[in-house]
Amino acid sequence: MNNFFIKIVFSVCSGTEIFREIIKFSTFKAIRHLIFLAVICSFAFVLVKTPEIRKEINNFTSFLDHNFGNIIVKNNGIYPEKEPNKPRNLSYDSMQISYYPEFPSNNKLNINNDLNLMGYVWLPNNIFIWKKFDKTNFLIYPALYSEDTARNMKIVTGMLNVIPKEDLISYIKKFNINEFKNLKVFFAAQFNYPLMAFLDLKKNATSFTDLSSNAFTFTVAGIIIVFFAKIFLNAIIYSLLFAAIYSITNRSNQYNLKFKGFWIVAVYACFPGIIIGTIFSAANLIWLQYQTVFLVAFIVYLMAVTQKLRKINAENNLNN
């Protein structure tokens, strides 16, 4: 990234005169500048959202700590510090967190998928996550990982299965842990932001507050990647669509540009929409999603750009 890139972004966002130079740019330069802008906007978005993300993570970990205390790893299982012999079903946001000190005698889990979209089931020798697939089926995957190679292979080949509610217990038993050392718990939740984390379970006690910094790192990384992909893919898809339409119609004669030229112009015409879309997304205006704002700004600005390109082509024809 250099001063030339900053100058290009400023010039594109302040007028269309810069497109006299842009039509001469290479494909590599256009892609590089798009990546630079997508990275900057992704980090800027996360920076604005950092206080909200931290608050959301801290609220969730405080809830777990208040209701369960520390996670206690014993030789025969994993237990909450508070009331380890008491089963409980708790709700947080649209998530259900269930704890059973042993497998239910009736082989049924008290999962309320009418009110909750996902949840955790915590047993002494297993922890798993379920996500509502439809009224009767669940997407399920283990959340507790160990050094058991055979079990890990079962997880890899059998995870993310869609399971009927009545088959949950029999499925869970396939992934039970027998040796309780070097364990990790995977946390995943969809609140305002997708929370993700891995927590190493210490031999004696592990606090849920240890989850906060780990969750923040994983969550921020995930948000940056997703927002970057959203920016990059929208810009690529719509610029290619524009270039294809203009290069195969009679309008191409008005600009004296081929597909590559149209595409490069369209990539840079995305820049104001990317910036405006990022600002609106950071402002939490839920009725105006990034893609909507980006597309409107892109089309409006593209109209001004194409008008400028026609003038440039007319000037070139006069000079020739």
N, C-alpha and C positions, 0 to 999 in steps of 0.2 A: 504494500500500500504506500502511495506517495502523494506529493502535492498535485501531480497531474490528475490522479483519481479524484481528489477532493475538488479540484477545479472543474472537472467534468460533471460531477454530481451537482455542484452549485450552478453551473451553466445550464444544465438540463432542467433544473427546477426553477430557473429564473427566466427562461425563454426558449425559443426554438432556433435561434441563430446558430447555436453550436452544432446543429445537424448538418451544416455545410462540411464540417470536419468528420462527423460521426459516420457519414456514408462511405468514408474512405477507411474506416477501422477494420481490423481483422476479426475473424470469428473468435480467435483465442483471446484477444483483448476484451471483447464484449463479455465472454464467459467469465473472465477473470474479474472484471469490474462488477458483474452481477454477484459473484461469490463474495467479493469484498463487502458490497452493500448488504447482502443477506446476513453475513456474519455480524456486521456492525448493528443492524437492526435487531437481530436475535439477542445479542448481549444487552442492547439498550432496553429491550422489552423486559428481559429478566431482571435487570437492574431496577427498573421501576416497580416490578412486582415482588422484589425481594422481601420487603416488610410483610406483605400479605402471605407469601409462601412460608416465611419463618413462623408467623402467627398460627397458620393452619397446622403446621407440623407440631408446634409446641402445644397447641390445644389438644391434638390427637394423642400425643405421647403423655400429656398430663392426665388425660382421661384413662389411659391404660394403667398408668402408675397409680392413680387414685383407686382404681377398682381391683387391681391385681397385685400391686406392690412390685417387688423384684421378681425376676424369673429365676427359680431355683433349680439347678441341675443336680439330680441325685443319681445314684447307681442304678435305680430302677425306673427313672423317668424324669420328666420335666414338669414342674409344678409352679403355681403362683405362690408368692410369699404369703398373701392374705387368703385365709380360709381355703387351704389346698384341698380339703375334702368336700367342699360345697360346690355343686354344679350351678352354673348361672348362664343366662342369656341376656346380653346387653345390646342396646342399639346406639349407634353413633352415626348421625347423618343418615345416609341410606344403607348403612352397613350393620350387619349383625355379628356380634362376637360371642361365641359360645364356648364354655369350658365344661368339660366332663372329667371328673377324677378317675373314671373308668368307663368302659364301653357300656352304653345303656343296655339293660337286661332285655328290653323288647326289640333291640337292634334297630331302633328308630331315633333319628335326630330331630330335635325341635327347631326346625328351620322355618322361619317365616318369610317366604319368598314373595308374599303378597305386598309386604311393606318394604322389603329390603331388596336391593339389586345385587348385592354381593355380601360375602361374610367370611369369617374365619371360624374353624372348629379346632379347638385345642384339646388334645388328649395327652396323657402322660408320655405316650410313645409315638406321637404323631401330631403334626399341625398341618392343616391343609386349607386352601382357599377355594371357595365356590363362587361362581358368578352365574346369575340367572340367565338361562338361554331361552326358555319359554316357560309356560305355566307349570310344566311337570319335569323338565330336564335342566341339568346344571352343567356348566363348563367347570371342570374341577382339576386342580393340580396341587401337588405337595408344596408346602412352604418351609419344611424342615429338611435340611441337608446334612449328611454325615459323610464319613470316609468309607462307608460300605459300598464297594464297587458294584456288587450285584444289585443292590437297591438302586444305585444311581443309574444303572443300565435300564432297570425297569421304569424309572422316572422318565428317562430320555425316550424310550420306545412307547410308553403308555400315558404320558402326560397330555394335558389339554384334551381329555376325552369328554364327550357329552354323555352324562350318566342320568338315568331316571332316579327320582328321589328315593325310591325303595331300595335301590342298589348301592347307595352311598357307603353304607357300613362295610359291605363285602369288598368294595373297591378300596376303601381306606386301609383295610387290614393287609392288603398286598404290599403296602409301603411302610409297615410298622418298623420302628428302630429298636434294636436289641442292645446296642452298645452306645452309651451316652457320653461321648467325648468328641471334641473338635466339631461341634455342631454349629450350623448357621441357620438363621431364620430369614426368609425372604418376606418383606412387607410390600404390599401393593394395594393402593386404594385410589379411588377416583372421587375427589372432592371438587373444589373449584379448580384444583390442579392435580395432575396425576402424581401421587406420592409413591416413591420407590426407595427401597433401602435393603441392605443386607446387615444383619446384626450377628456378631460372633457371640455365642453363649459361653460365658466363663464357667468354670467347673463348679463354683459355689453359687454366686449370685450375680445377675446382670440386671442393671436398672434400665427401665424404658427410656429414661432421660438420655442414656447413651445413644439412643436411636436418633436424636434430634440432628446432630451435626452430620451423621452419616446419611440420613434421609435428605437433608438439605442439599448435599453434594450430588447425590444420585438424581434427585428431583430436578434440580437446576440443569444438570447435564441433559436430562431427558427433554425438558421444556425447550432448551436451546436447539437441540437436534430436530425436534418436531416443528418448531417455528421456522427454523432455517429451511427445512424441507418444504414447508408450506409456501414460503416466499419463493424459493428457487423453482419449484414445480409449477406454481401458478404462472410465474414469469415465462418459463420455457414453453408451457402448453399454449398460452394465449398469444405469445409472440410467434410461435410456429403456425398457429391457426391464422393469424393475421397475414403472415408472409405467404402462406399457401393460397389464401383467398385473393390477395392482390396480385400475386405472380401469375395466376391462371386466368385472370380476367383482362378485359380490354383496358382497365385502369392502369395497368403496368406501363402503357405507352406514355402516360402523363408524367411519369417519374423517371423514366429511363433507368430503372433498377431491375435487377434479377432477384431471384428468391433469396439469395444470401444477403443482398443489400437491404431488402425489405425486413428480413429477420433481424439484422443488426440494428436497424432503426427501431424496430418494435421492442427489442430488449431494452434499449436506453429509454424508450417511451414509457417503460414500466416503472422507472425509478421514482417519479413523483407518487405513483399509486402505491408503491412499496412503502415509502416513507409515511404517507398519509394513513395507509392501512395499519401500519405499526403503531402510530399515535392513537388511532381510534381503538385498537385492540388493548393498548396499555391503559386507556381511559375507562375500560369496563363498560362500554356502551353495547350492551348485550343484543340490542335490536339491530346493530350494525356490525356484522361479522367482518373479519379481515377480507375474505374473498369478495364480498359484496362491495366494500369500500374500494378495494384495489381495482376491481373490474370497472366500476363507474369512473374512477379517476383515470384509468388507463384508456378507456374509450374516448373520454372527453379530451384528454391531452393528445391522443393519437389523431383526432380530427384536426387539431391545431398543427401538429407535426406534418401531416400529409398535405395540408394547405401550403406550408412552408416549402415542402419538397417540390410541389408543382411550380412554385415561384422560382426555386433554384434551377429546375429543369428548363423553364421558359427563359431565364437569364442566360443559361448556357447555350440554348439554341440561337438566341439573338447574337451572342458573341461569336458563334461559329458561322 
